[in-house]
Amino acid sequence: MIRQYIATFYSHFGAVRFKRERTAEGIPAKMMPVPRTLSASCGTCVFFEAEYPPAEDPYGEVEQIVEVYEDRYLTVYRAGEA
């Protein structure tokens, strides 16, 4: 099942790299401003659709990943949480 996700980042560069990686994997992704209800350091997020979010953040640039579910956001990854 394809789900919708939003990833937020500590820097704009991290968002650009994340979008490039998703696109190279054949995953539709686009950069956009972070929704007001989500906290973000750089103000740019990446909206993408996939079965699952990425399993790891090798560059340490992702602040959080949320699943877009109906009219709310469900946190699936937050930096610093194991």
PEPE-V671714 format. One record per residue. RES is the residue in one letter. PSI is psi in radians with two decimals (* if undefined). OMEGA is omega in whole degrees, -180 to 180 (NA if undefined). NEAR is the number of other ideal C-beta (glycine too) atoms within 12 Angstrom. Layout:
# PEPE-V671714
RES&PSI&OMEGA&NEAR ; RES&PSI&OMEGA&NEAR
This chain:
# PEPE-V671714
M&2.23&179&8 ; I&2.28&180&14 ; R&2.83&179&21 ; Q&2.40&-178&26 ; Y&2.72&171&35 ; I&2.25&176&42 ; A&2.34&175&46 ; T&2.79&-169&38 ; F&2.82&176&33 ; Y&-0.42&-179&26 ; S&2.75&177&20 ; H&-0.67&178&22 ; F&-0.73&178&17 ; G&-0.70&178&30 ; A&-0.75&179&35 ; V&-0.80&-179&23 ; R&-0.79&-180&27 ; F&-0.81&180&40 ; K&-0.78&178&29 ; R&-0.76&-179&19 ; E&-0.75&179&25 ; R&-0.78&-180&27 ; T&-0.73&179&19 ; A&-0.49&178&11 ; E&-0.02&-179&17 ; G&0.29&-180&12 ; I&2.13&178&26 ; P&2.25&-179&16 ; A&2.54&176&29 ; K&2.55&177&23 ; M&2.55&179&27 ; M&2.93&176&19 ; P&2.58&179&18 ; V&2.31&174&26 ; P&2.55&-176&19 ; R&-0.54&-177&10 ; T&-0.17&178&15 ; L&2.43&177&29 ; S&2.47&176&21 ; A&2.55&-179&30 ; S&-0.65&-173&21 ; C&-0.23&179&25 ; G&-0.05&179&20 ; T&2.40&177&30 ; C&3.00&175&38 ; V&2.15&175&41 ; F&2.27&179&31 ; F&2.80&179&35 ; E&2.27&-178&23 ; A&2.90&174&28 ; E&-0.74&-179&16 ; Y&2.64&173&18 ; P&2.86&177&31 ; P&2.50&-177&25 ; A&-0.33&-178&12 ; E&2.89&177&15 ; D&1.46&-173&25 ; P&-0.37&-177&12 ; Y&-0.13&-180&19 ; G&0.55&-177&15 ; E&-0.29&-178&30 ; V&2.21&176&40 ; E&-0.84&178&32 ; Q&2.80&171&31 ; I&2.26&177&37 ; V&2.57&172&31 ; E&2.34&176&26 ; V&1.99&-176&26 ; Y&1.91&-176&14 ; E&-2.00&-177&9 ; D&0.43&-180&8 ; R&3.03&-180&13 ; Y&2.30&178&26 ; L&2.06&-178&20 ; T&2.19&177&24 ; V&-0.29&177&23 ; Y&2.39&173&24 ; R&2.27&-179&20 ; A&2.40&178&23 ; G&-0.12&177&11 ; E&2.39&-180&12 ; A&*&NA&6
